[in-house]
Amino acid sequence: MDRASRWAWQSRLDDRGGVALSAAIISIPLVALGGLFAVDSFGVLGAHERADALATETARAATQAIDLGKAVPGDAYVADPAGAVAAGQAYLAKAGVSGTVTVVEGGTAVEVAVTTSYDGRFTPMSWAVNGSSRAALLHGISEPEED
């Protein structure tokens, strides 16, 4: 057997560097599909972050509605329940989401729960996304004072 025919014979038996055609055909779509699911997964994560941020911003906006009848004479620094809820709902409406605004702890804090959704870009699904936050009404010049 000459050198060329021996090389041809060994190369047929040697499968170093070879990939089955079916593995190559299947792996490319699977990697692409995994990438598409990753896009939607990160989209849901971003929607959760946005919902939490909107809840925090809404709570801060609601705590700006203080009860002036108690704050001006220095009796108490509390939120006006009706004004705080109205300010929070106005903020949520402007942001285009729904949610609840609740004045708690005798008016010294506001809790907000936001509900929105994320529609998948590549998957035909919609996820419900919730966010929540709480803001306390503090007063003082350089640091919060005790009532």
DSSP file (Angstrom, degrees, kcal/mol; ACC not computed):
  #  RESIDUE AA STRUCTURE BP1 BP2  ACC     N-H-->O    O-->H-N    N-H-->O    O-->H-N    TCO  KAPPA ALPHA  PHI   PSI    X-CA   Y-CA   Z-CA
    1    1 A M              0   0    0      0, 0.0     2,-0.1     0, 0.0     0, 0.0   0.000 360.0 360.0 360.0 128.2    0.0    0.0    0.0
    2    2 A D     >  -     0   0    0      1,-0.1     4,-2.1     4,-0.0     5,-0.2  -0.272 360.0 -99.3 -82.9 174.2    1.5    3.3   -1.0
    3    3 A R  H  > S+     0   0    0      1,-0.2     4,-2.1     2,-0.2     5,-0.1   0.874 117.7  50.3 -63.8 -42.2    1.5    6.4    1.1
    4    4 A A  H  > S+     0   0    0      1,-0.2     4,-2.0     2,-0.2    -1,-0.2   0.895 112.4  46.4 -66.3 -42.5   -1.5    8.2   -0.5
    5    5 A S  H  > S+     0   0    0      2,-0.2     4,-2.1     1,-0.2    -1,-0.2   0.853 110.7  53.2 -72.1 -32.0   -3.8    5.2   -0.2
    6    6 A R  H  X S+     0   0    0     -4,-2.1     4,-2.3     2,-0.2    -2,-0.2   0.910 109.5  49.1 -65.8 -40.9   -2.7    4.6    3.4
    7    7 A W  H  X S+     0   0    0     -4,-2.1     4,-2.2     2,-0.2    -2,-0.2   0.903 111.3  49.2 -63.9 -41.6   -3.6    8.2    4.2
    8    8 A A  H  X S+     0   0    0     -4,-2.0     4,-1.2     1,-0.2    -1,-0.2   0.886 111.7  49.7 -64.4 -39.2   -7.0    7.9    2.5
    9    9 A W  H  X S+     0   0    0     -4,-2.1     4,-1.1     1,-0.2    -2,-0.2   0.905 113.4  44.9 -67.5 -42.8   -7.7    4.6    4.4
   10   10 A Q  H  X S+     0   0    0     -4,-2.3     4,-2.0     1,-0.2    -2,-0.2   0.858 108.7  56.3 -70.3 -36.0   -6.8    6.2    7.8
   11   11 A S  H  < S+     0   0    0     -4,-2.2    -1,-0.2     1,-0.2    -2,-0.2   0.809 104.3  53.8 -69.4 -27.4   -8.7    9.3    7.2
   12   12 A R  H  < S+     0   0    0     -4,-1.2    -1,-0.2     1,-0.2    -2,-0.2   0.857 115.1  39.9 -71.6 -34.2  -11.9    7.3    6.6
   13   13 A L  H  < S+     0   0    0     -4,-1.1     2,-0.5    -5,-0.1    -2,-0.2   0.704 101.9  81.8 -86.0 -21.5  -11.5    5.5    9.9
   14   14 A D     <  +     0   0    0     -4,-2.0    -4,-0.0    -5,-0.1     0, 0.0  -0.747  50.9 180.0 -91.0 124.2  -10.3    8.6   11.9
   15   15 A D    >   +     0   0    0     -2,-0.5     3,-1.8     3,-0.1     2,-0.2   0.077  27.0 142.7-112.9  25.5  -13.2   10.9   13.0
   16   16 A R  T 3  S+     0   0    0      1,-0.3     3,-0.1     3,-0.0    -2,-0.1  -0.467  76.8  12.3 -63.8 131.2  -11.1   13.6   14.8
   17   17 A G  T 3  S+     0   0    0      1,-0.3     2,-0.3    -2,-0.2    -1,-0.3   0.503  98.1 133.5  81.7   2.7  -12.7   17.0   14.2
   18   18 A G    <   -     0   0    0     -3,-1.8     2,-0.4     0, 0.0    -1,-0.3  -0.652  36.6-166.2 -91.4 145.9  -15.9   15.5   12.8
   19   19 A V        -     0   0    0     -2,-0.3     2,-0.1    -3,-0.1    -3,-0.0  -0.994  28.4-113.1-127.9 134.8  -19.4   16.5   13.8
   20   20 A A     >  -     0   0    0     -2,-0.4     4,-1.8     1,-0.1     3,-0.3  -0.432  23.6-129.7 -64.7 139.6  -22.5   14.6   13.0
   21   21 A L  H  > S+     0   0    0      1,-0.2     4,-2.2     2,-0.2     5,-0.2   0.869 107.0  54.9 -60.4 -38.4  -24.7   16.5   10.6
   22   22 A S  H  > S+     0   0    0      1,-0.2     4,-2.3     2,-0.2    -1,-0.2   0.877 105.7  52.6 -65.6 -36.6  -27.8   16.1   12.8
   23   23 A A  H  > S+     0   0    0     -3,-0.3     4,-2.3     1,-0.2    -1,-0.2   0.901 110.9  47.2 -65.3 -40.0  -26.0   17.6   15.8
   24   24 A A  H  X S+     0   0    0     -4,-1.8     4,-1.2     1,-0.2    -2,-0.2   0.890 113.2  48.3 -67.6 -39.2  -25.0   20.6   13.7
   25   25 A I  H  < S+     0   0    0     -4,-2.2    -2,-0.2    -5,-0.2    -1,-0.2   0.881 117.4  40.9 -70.4 -38.1  -28.5   21.0   12.3
   26   26 A I  H  X S+     0   0    0     -4,-2.3     4,-1.6    -5,-0.2    -2,-0.2   0.863 109.0  57.9 -79.4 -37.4  -30.2   20.7   15.7
   27   27 A S  H  X S+     0   0    0     -4,-2.3     4,-2.3    -5,-0.2     5,-0.2   0.854  98.7  58.4 -68.1 -34.9  -27.8   22.8   17.8
   28   28 A I  H  X S+     0   0    0     -4,-1.2     4,-2.1     1,-0.2    -1,-0.2   0.947 109.8  41.5 -63.9 -49.5  -28.1   26.0   15.8
   29   29 A P  H  > S+     0   0    0      0, 0.0     4,-2.8     0, 0.0    -1,-0.2   0.871 113.4  54.8 -66.1 -33.2  -31.9   26.4   16.3
   30   30 A L  H  X S+     0   0    0     -4,-1.6     4,-2.3     2,-0.2    -2,-0.2   0.913 109.1  46.6 -65.8 -41.0  -31.6   25.4   19.9
   31   31 A V  H  X S+     0   0    0     -4,-2.3     4,-1.9     2,-0.2    -1,-0.2   0.910 114.0  48.9 -65.4 -41.5  -29.1   28.1   20.7
   32   32 A A  H  X S+     0   0    0     -4,-2.1     4,-1.9    -5,-0.2    -2,-0.2   0.913 111.1  49.6 -64.3 -42.2  -31.2   30.6   18.8
   33   33 A L  H  X S+     0   0    0     -4,-2.8     4,-2.2     1,-0.2    -2,-0.2   0.897 109.1  52.3 -64.2 -41.1  -34.3   29.6   20.7
   34   34 A G  H  X S+     0   0    0     -4,-2.3     4,-1.8     1,-0.2    -1,-0.2   0.882 108.3  51.8 -61.7 -38.3  -32.5   29.9   24.0
   35   35 A G  H  X S+     0   0    0     -4,-1.9     4,-1.7     2,-0.2    -1,-0.2   0.879 108.1  51.0 -65.4 -38.5  -31.4   33.4   23.1
   36   36 A L  H  X S+     0   0    0     -4,-1.9     4,-1.7     1,-0.2    86,-0.2   0.901 110.0  49.0 -67.0 -40.6  -34.9   34.4   22.3
   37   37 A F  H  X S+     0   0    0     -4,-2.2     4,-2.3     1,-0.2    -1,-0.2   0.858 107.9  55.7 -65.7 -33.9  -36.2   33.1   25.7
   38   38 A A  H  X S+     0   0    0     -4,-1.8     4,-2.5     2,-0.2     5,-0.2   0.885 103.5  54.9 -65.2 -37.6  -33.3   35.0   27.4
   39   39 A V  H  X S+     0   0    0     -4,-1.7     4,-1.6     1,-0.2    -1,-0.2   0.933 111.7  43.1 -60.7 -46.1  -34.5   38.2   25.8
   40   40 A D  H  X S+     0   0    0     -4,-1.7     4,-2.2     2,-0.2    -2,-0.2   0.857 111.2  55.3 -69.9 -34.2  -38.0   37.8   27.2
   41   41 A S  H  X S+     0   0    0     -4,-2.3     4,-2.0     1,-0.2    -2,-0.2   0.932 111.0  44.0 -63.1 -44.8  -36.7   36.7   30.6
   42   42 A F  H  X S+     0   0    0     -4,-2.5     4,-2.3     1,-0.2    -1,-0.2   0.810 109.8  57.9 -70.1 -28.4  -34.6   39.9   30.8
   43   43 A G  H  X S+     0   0    0     -4,-1.6     4,-2.0    -5,-0.2    -2,-0.2   0.906 106.6  47.6 -65.2 -41.5  -37.7   41.8   29.6
   44   44 A V  H  X S+     0   0    0     -4,-2.2     4,-2.2     2,-0.2    -2,-0.2   0.909 110.9  52.1 -64.5 -42.1  -39.7   40.5   32.5
   45   45 A L  H  X S+     0   0    0     -4,-2.0     4,-2.0     1,-0.2    -2,-0.2   0.913 109.9  48.7 -60.6 -43.1  -36.9   41.4   34.9
   46   46 A G  H  X S+     0   0    0     -4,-2.3     4,-2.3     1,-0.2    -1,-0.2   0.863 108.6  53.9 -64.5 -36.2  -36.8   44.9   33.5
   47   47 A A  H  X S+     0   0    0     -4,-2.0     4,-2.4     2,-0.2    -1,-0.2   0.880 107.2  51.4 -66.6 -37.2  -40.6   45.2   33.9
   48   48 A H  H  X S+     0   0    0     -4,-2.2     4,-2.4     2,-0.2    -2,-0.2   0.918 110.1  49.4 -63.7 -42.8  -40.3   44.2   37.5
   49   49 A E  H  X S+     0   0    0     -4,-2.0     4,-2.4     1,-0.2    -2,-0.2   0.908 111.3  49.2 -62.5 -41.4  -37.7   46.9   38.0
   50   50 A R  H  X S+     0   0    0     -4,-2.3     4,-2.6     2,-0.2    -2,-0.2   0.905 110.1  50.9 -65.3 -41.1  -39.9   49.5   36.3
   51   51 A A  H  X S+     0   0    0     -4,-2.4     4,-2.1     2,-0.2    80,-0.2   0.911 111.8  47.3 -64.0 -42.2  -42.9   48.5   38.5
   52   52 A D  H  X S+     0   0    0     -4,-2.4     4,-2.3     2,-0.2    -1,-0.2   0.909 112.4  49.8 -64.5 -40.9  -40.9   48.9   41.7
   53   53 A A  H  X S+     0   0    0     -4,-2.4     4,-2.6     1,-0.2    -2,-0.2   0.911 110.7  49.4 -64.7 -41.8  -39.5   52.2   40.5
   54   54 A L  H  X S+     0   0    0     -4,-2.6     4,-2.4     2,-0.2    -1,-0.2   0.888 110.3  51.1 -64.4 -38.3  -43.0   53.5   39.7
   55   55 A A  H  X S+     0   0    0     -4,-2.1     4,-2.4     2,-0.2    -2,-0.2   0.912 111.4  47.8 -64.7 -41.6  -44.3   52.4   43.1
   56   56 A T  H  X S+     0   0    0     -4,-2.3     4,-2.1     2,-0.2    -2,-0.2   0.930 113.4  46.9 -64.7 -45.2  -41.4   54.2   44.8
   57   57 A E  H  X S+     0   0    0     -4,-2.6     4,-2.2     1,-0.2    -2,-0.2   0.887 112.4  50.6 -64.1 -38.7  -42.0   57.4   42.8
   58   58 A T  H  X S+     0   0    0     -4,-2.4     4,-2.5     2,-0.2    -1,-0.2   0.912 109.0  50.9 -65.8 -42.5  -45.7   57.2   43.5
   59   59 A A  H  X S+     0   0    0     -4,-2.4     4,-1.9     1,-0.2    -2,-0.2   0.904 111.1  48.7 -62.5 -40.6  -45.2   56.8   47.2
   60   60 A R  H  < S+     0   0    0     -4,-2.1     4,-0.5     1,-0.2    -1,-0.2   0.909 111.7  49.0 -65.5 -40.8  -42.9   59.8   47.3
   61   61 A A  H >< S+     0   0    0     -4,-2.2     3,-0.9     1,-0.2     4,-0.3   0.890 110.4  51.5 -64.8 -38.5  -45.4   61.9   45.3
   62   62 A A  H >< S+     0   0    0     -4,-2.5     3,-1.5     1,-0.2    -1,-0.2   0.853 102.2  59.1 -68.9 -34.2  -48.2   60.8   47.7
   63   63 A T  T 3< S+     0   0    0     -4,-1.9    -1,-0.2     1,-0.3    -2,-0.2   0.620  90.8  72.1 -72.3  -9.3  -46.3   61.8   50.8
   64   64 A Q  T <  S+     0   0    0     -3,-0.9     2,-1.6    -4,-0.5    -1,-0.3   0.689  77.5  83.4 -75.3 -17.0  -46.0   65.4   49.5
   65   65 A A    <   +     0   0    0     -3,-1.5    15,-2.6    -4,-0.3    19,-0.3  -0.625  69.1 175.6 -87.7  82.3  -49.7   65.8   50.2
   66   66 A I  B     -A   79   0A   0     -2,-1.6     2,-1.1    13,-0.3    13,-0.3  -0.491  41.5-103.5 -88.7 159.0  -49.4   66.7   53.9
   67   67 A D    >>  -     0   0    0     11,-3.1     4,-2.1     1,-0.2     3,-1.0  -0.704  34.3-170.5 -80.9 100.2  -52.2   67.7   56.2
   68   68 A L  H 3> S+     0   0    0     -2,-1.1     4,-2.2     1,-0.3    -1,-0.2   0.796  79.3  66.6 -66.1 -29.4  -51.7   71.5   56.4
   69   69 A G  H 34 S+     0   0    0      1,-0.2    -1,-0.3     2,-0.2     6,-0.1   0.795 114.6  29.6 -63.0 -27.4  -54.2   71.9   59.2
   70   70 A K  H <4>S+     0   0    0     -3,-1.0     6,-1.7     8,-0.1     5,-1.5   0.720 120.0  53.1-100.2 -28.0  -52.0   69.9   61.5
   71   71 A A  H  <5S+     0   0    0     -4,-2.1     3,-0.5     3,-0.2    -3,-0.2   0.892 101.5  56.5 -78.6 -40.0  -48.5   70.7   60.1
   72   72 A V  T  <5S+     0   0    0     -4,-2.2    -1,-0.1     1,-0.3    -3,-0.1   0.930 111.9  40.8 -63.6 -47.3  -48.7   74.6   60.1
   73   73 A P  T   5S-     0   0    0      0, 0.0    -1,-0.3     0, 0.0    -2,-0.2   0.618 115.6-116.2 -75.8  -7.5  -49.4   74.9   63.9
   74   74 A G  T   5S+     0   0    0     -3,-0.5    -3,-0.2    -4,-0.4     3,-0.1   0.660  77.1 128.1  85.9  16.9  -46.9   72.1   64.5
   75   75 A D  S   <S-     0   0    0     -5,-1.5     2,-0.3     1,-0.3    -4,-0.2   0.934  79.0 -18.9 -71.5 -46.1  -49.4   69.6   65.9
   76   76 A A        -     0   0    0     -6,-1.7     2,-0.7    -9,-0.2    -1,-0.3  -0.986  49.3-135.1-159.7 151.3  -48.4   66.7   63.7
   77   77 A Y        +     0   0    0     -2,-0.3     2,-0.3    -3,-0.1    60,-0.1  -0.833  52.9 138.5-112.6  90.6  -46.7   66.0   60.4
   78   78 A V        -     0   0    0     -2,-0.7   -11,-3.1   -11,-0.3     2,-0.2  -0.886  53.6-100.6-132.1 160.1  -49.0   63.5   58.7
   79   79 A A  B     -A   66   0A   0     28,-2.9   -13,-0.3    -2,-0.3   -16,-0.1  -0.555  33.6-115.5 -80.0 145.3  -50.3   63.0   55.2
   80   80 A D     >  -     0   0    0    -15,-2.6     4,-3.3    -2,-0.2     5,-0.3  -0.742  27.5-145.8 -75.6 114.0  -53.7   64.1   54.2
   81   81 A P  H  > S+     0   0    0      0, 0.0     4,-2.1     0, 0.0     5,-0.2   0.903  94.5  40.7 -55.0 -48.0  -55.4   60.7   53.4
   82   82 A A  H  > S+     0   0    0      1,-0.2     4,-2.3     2,-0.2     5,-0.2   0.922 118.6  46.9 -67.8 -42.3  -57.6   62.0   50.6
   83   83 A G  H  > S+     0   0    0      2,-0.2     4,-2.6     1,-0.2    -1,-0.2   0.885 112.1  50.1 -66.5 -38.9  -54.9   64.2   49.1
   84   84 A A  H  X S+     0   0    0     -4,-3.3     4,-2.5   -19,-0.3     5,-0.2   0.919 112.2  46.7 -66.7 -43.4  -52.2   61.5   49.3
   85   85 A V  H  X S+     0   0    0     -4,-2.1     4,-2.7    -5,-0.3     5,-0.2   0.923 114.0  48.6 -64.6 -42.7  -54.4   58.9   47.6
   86   86 A A  H  X S+     0   0    0     -4,-2.3     4,-2.1    -5,-0.2    -2,-0.2   0.912 112.5  47.9 -63.5 -42.6  -55.4   61.4   44.9
   87   87 A A  H  X S+     0   0    0     -4,-2.6     4,-1.9     2,-0.2    -2,-0.2   0.911 114.1  47.3 -64.9 -41.7  -51.8   62.5   44.3
   88   88 A G  H  X S+     0   0    0     -4,-2.5     4,-2.4     2,-0.2    -2,-0.2   0.916 112.4  48.1 -65.6 -43.5  -50.7   58.9   44.1
   89   89 A Q  H  X S+     0   0    0     -4,-2.7     4,-2.5     1,-0.2    -1,-0.2   0.867 110.2  52.9 -66.7 -35.0  -53.5   57.8   41.7
   90   90 A A  H  X S+     0   0    0     -4,-2.1     4,-2.2    -5,-0.2    -1,-0.2   0.901 109.8  48.9 -64.8 -39.9  -52.8   60.8   39.5
   91   91 A Y  H  X S+     0   0    0     -4,-1.9     4,-1.8     2,-0.2    -2,-0.2   0.920 112.3  47.8 -65.5 -43.5  -49.1   59.8   39.3
   92   92 A L  H  X>S+     0   0    0     -4,-2.4     5,-2.1     1,-0.2     4,-0.9   0.902 111.2  51.0 -63.7 -40.7  -50.1   56.2   38.5
   93   93 A A  H ><5S+     0   0    0     -4,-2.5     3,-0.5     1,-0.2    -1,-0.2   0.901 109.0  50.4 -64.3 -40.4  -52.6   57.4   35.8
   94   94 A K  H 3<5S+     0   0    0     -4,-2.2    -1,-0.2     1,-0.2    -2,-0.2   0.854 110.5  50.1 -65.7 -33.3  -49.9   59.6   34.2
   95   95 A A  H 3<5S-     0   0    0     -4,-1.8    -1,-0.2    -5,-0.2    -2,-0.2   0.629 113.5-121.6 -79.0 -13.4  -47.5   56.6   34.1
   96   96 A G  T <<5S+     0   0    0     -4,-0.9     2,-0.3    -3,-0.5    -3,-0.2   0.776  72.7 110.3  80.8  27.0  -50.2   54.4   32.5
   97   97 A V      < -     0   0    0     -5,-2.1    -1,-0.3    19,-0.1     2,-0.3  -0.855  60.4-125.4-127.3 164.9  -50.3   51.7   35.2
   98   98 A S  E     +B  115   0B   0     17,-1.5    17,-3.0    -2,-0.3     2,-0.3  -0.763  41.9 128.7-108.1 158.3  -52.9   50.7   37.8
   99   99 A G  E     -B  114   0B   0     -2,-0.3     2,-0.4    15,-0.3    15,-0.2  -0.987  47.0 -92.9 177.1-179.4  -52.3   50.3   41.5
  100  100 A T  E     -B  113   0B   0     13,-2.4    13,-2.1    -2,-0.3     2,-0.5  -0.929  20.1-160.1-121.3 145.2  -53.4   51.1   45.0
  101  101 A V  E     -B  112   0B   0     -2,-0.4     2,-0.4    11,-0.2    11,-0.2  -0.994  15.0-178.3-123.9 125.1  -52.3   53.9   47.3
  102  102 A T  E     -B  111   0B   0      9,-2.8     9,-3.0    -2,-0.5     2,-0.6  -0.987  21.9-143.8-130.5 130.1  -52.9   53.5   51.0
  103  103 A V  E     +B  110   0B   0     -2,-0.4     7,-0.2     7,-0.2     2,-0.2  -0.821  34.2 176.4 -89.9 125.1  -52.1   55.9   53.9
  104  104 A V  E >>> +B  109   0B   0      5,-2.5     5,-1.5    -2,-0.6     3,-1.0  -0.736  44.3  38.0-126.5 171.4  -51.0   53.9   56.9
  105  105 A E  G >45S-     0   0    0      1,-0.3     3,-1.1    -2,-0.2    -1,-0.2   0.876 129.9 -53.7  55.6  45.4  -49.7   54.3   60.5
  106  106 A G  G 345S-     0   0    0      1,-0.2    -1,-0.3    -3,-0.2    -2,-0.1   0.736 107.7 -51.2  67.4  22.1  -51.9   57.3   61.2
  107  107 A G  G <45S+     0   0    0     -3,-1.0   -28,-2.9     2,-0.2    -1,-0.2   0.464 114.0 109.0  95.7   2.4  -50.7   59.2   58.1
  108  108 A T  T <<5S+     0   0    0     -3,-1.1    29,-3.3    -4,-0.5     2,-0.3   0.504  81.1  32.0 -90.2  -2.6  -47.0   58.9   58.7
  109  109 A A  E   < -BC 104 136B   0     -5,-1.5    -5,-2.5    27,-0.3     2,-0.4  -0.990  62.5-150.2-149.9 156.5  -46.5   56.5   55.8
  110  110 A V  E     -BC 103 135B   0     25,-2.7    25,-2.6    -2,-0.3     2,-0.4  -0.997   9.6-160.6-129.3 132.0  -47.8   55.6   52.4
  111  111 A E  E     -BC 102 134B   0     -9,-3.0    -9,-2.8    -2,-0.4     2,-0.4  -0.933   8.9-169.5-113.4 137.7  -47.8   52.2   50.8
  112  112 A V  E     -BC 101 133B   0     21,-2.7    21,-2.2    -2,-0.4     2,-0.4  -0.983   9.6-169.1-129.5 135.9  -48.2   51.7   47.1
  113  113 A A  E     -BC 100 132B   0    -13,-2.1   -13,-2.4    -2,-0.4     2,-0.4  -0.996  12.1-164.1-123.3 128.1  -48.8   48.5   45.0
  114  114 A V  E     -BC  99 131B   0     17,-3.5    17,-2.3    -2,-0.4     2,-0.4  -0.900   4.5-166.0-115.8 139.2  -48.5   48.7   41.2
  115  115 A T  E     +BC  98 130B   0    -17,-3.0   -17,-1.5    -2,-0.4     2,-0.2  -0.992  23.6 141.1-126.5 128.2  -49.7   46.2   38.7
  116  116 A T  E     - C   0 129B   0     13,-3.0    13,-3.2    -2,-0.4     2,-0.3  -0.792  34.3-124.6-145.4-172.0  -48.7   46.2   35.1
  117  117 A S  E     - C   0 128B   0     11,-0.3     2,-0.4    -2,-0.2    11,-0.2  -0.952   1.7-143.6-141.6 161.2  -47.8   43.5   32.4
  118  118 A Y  E     - C   0 127B   0      9,-2.5     9,-3.0    -2,-0.3     2,-0.5  -0.992  13.8-151.3-126.6 122.9  -45.1   42.6   30.1
  119  119 A D  E     - C   0 126B   0     -2,-0.4     7,-0.2     7,-0.2    -2,-0.0  -0.832  28.4-114.3 -94.0 126.3  -45.9   41.2   26.6
  120  120 A G        -     0   0    0      5,-3.0    -1,-0.0    -2,-0.5   -80,-0.0  -0.250  13.8-151.4 -60.8 141.8  -43.2   38.8   25.3
  121  121 A R  S    S+     0   0    0    -85,-0.1    -1,-0.1     1,-0.1   -85,-0.0   0.834  95.6  12.1 -81.3 -34.5  -41.3   39.9   22.3
  122  122 A F  S    S+     0   0    0    -86,-0.2   -85,-0.1     1,-0.1    -1,-0.1   0.628 120.9  65.5-118.0 -22.5  -40.6   36.4   21.0
  123  123 A T  S    S-     0   0    0    -87,-0.2     2,-2.3     2,-0.1    -3,-0.2  -0.850  83.2-124.9-102.8 141.1  -42.9   34.2   23.1
  124  124 A P  S    S+     0   0    0      0, 0.0     2,-0.3     0, 0.0    -3,-0.1  -0.291  74.8 107.3 -81.2  57.7  -46.7   34.6   22.7
  125  125 A M        -     0   0    0     -2,-2.3    -5,-3.0     2,-0.0     2,-0.4  -0.888  55.7-148.8-131.5 160.9  -47.2   35.2   26.4
  126  126 A S  E     -C  119   0B   0     -2,-0.3     2,-0.4    -7,-0.2    -7,-0.2  -1.000  14.9-154.1-129.8 132.2  -48.0   38.1   28.7
  127  127 A W  E     -C  118   0B   0     -9,-3.0    -9,-2.5    -2,-0.4     2,-0.4  -0.881  14.5-130.3-108.5 136.1  -46.7   38.2   32.3
  128  128 A A  E     -C  117   0B   0     -2,-0.4     2,-0.4   -11,-0.2   -11,-0.3  -0.710  27.7-162.0 -79.6 132.0  -48.4   40.1   35.2
  129  129 A V  E     -C  116   0B   0    -13,-3.2   -13,-3.0    -2,-0.4     2,-0.4  -0.970   6.6-169.7-123.2 129.8  -45.8   42.2   36.9
  130  130 A N  E     +C  115   0B   0     -2,-0.4     2,-0.3   -15,-0.2   -15,-0.2  -0.901   5.5 179.7-119.6 147.2  -46.2   43.7   40.4
  131  131 A G  E     -C  114   0B   0    -17,-2.3   -17,-3.5    -2,-0.4     2,-0.3  -0.986   3.6-173.9-141.0 151.3  -44.2   46.2   42.3
  132  132 A S  E     +C  113   0B   0     -2,-0.3     2,-0.3   -19,-0.2   -19,-0.2  -0.983   5.5 171.1-145.5 156.5  -44.6   47.7   45.8
  133  133 A S  E     -C  112   0B   0    -21,-2.2   -21,-2.7    -2,-0.3     2,-0.4  -0.981  17.2-148.3-158.5 164.1  -43.0   50.4   47.9
  134  134 A R  E     -C  111   0B   0     -2,-0.3     2,-0.4   -23,-0.2   -23,-0.2  -0.998   9.6-168.4-140.2 134.5  -43.5   52.3   51.1
  135  135 A A  E     -C  110   0B   0    -25,-2.6   -25,-2.7    -2,-0.4     2,-0.4  -0.990  11.3-146.9-126.6 134.4  -42.5   55.9   51.9
  136  136 A A  E     -C  109   0B   0     -2,-0.4     2,-0.8   -27,-0.2   -27,-0.3  -0.783  18.2-125.0 -99.2 142.7  -42.4   57.4   55.4
  137  137 A L        +     0   0    0    -29,-3.3     2,-0.3    -2,-0.4   -60,-0.1  -0.782  38.8 176.8 -88.2 110.5  -43.3   61.0   56.0
  138  138 A L        -     0   0    0     -2,-0.8     2,-0.3     2,-0.0     8,-0.1  -0.795  11.6-165.5-113.5 155.8  -40.3   62.5   57.9
  139  139 A H        +     0   0    0      6,-0.4     6,-3.1    -2,-0.3     2,-0.2  -0.986  31.3  97.3-140.3 151.8  -39.7   66.1   59.0
  140  140 A G        -     0   0    0     -2,-0.3    -2,-0.0     4,-0.2     0, 0.0  -0.737  61.1-109.6 148.9 164.1  -36.6   68.0   60.1
  141  141 A I  S    S+     0   0    0      2,-0.3    -1,-0.1    -2,-0.2     4,-0.0   0.952 107.5   0.5 -86.6 -60.7  -33.9   70.3   58.9
  142  142 A S  S    S+     0   0    0      1,-0.3    -2,-0.1     2,-0.0    -1,-0.0   0.640 138.3   7.1-106.1 -19.4  -30.7   68.2   59.0
  143  143 A E  S    S-     0   0    0     -4,-0.0    -1,-0.3     0, 0.0    -2,-0.3  -0.977  94.0 -75.8-155.2 159.6  -32.1   64.9   60.2
  144  144 A P        -     0   0    0      0, 0.0     2,-0.3     0, 0.0    -4,-0.2  -0.360  48.4-143.4 -62.2 134.7  -35.5   63.4   60.9
  145  145 A E        -     0   0    0     -6,-3.1    -6,-0.4    -2,-0.1     2,-0.2  -0.659  13.9-114.5 -96.6 154.4  -37.0   64.7   64.2
  146  146 A E              0   0    0     -2,-0.3    -1,-0.0     1,-0.1    -8,-0.0  -0.603 360.0 360.0 -81.5 147.5  -39.1   62.7   66.6
  147  147 A D              0   0    0     -2,-0.2    -1,-0.1   -70,-0.0    -2,-0.0   0.469 360.0 360.0 -78.1 360.0  -42.8   63.7   67.0
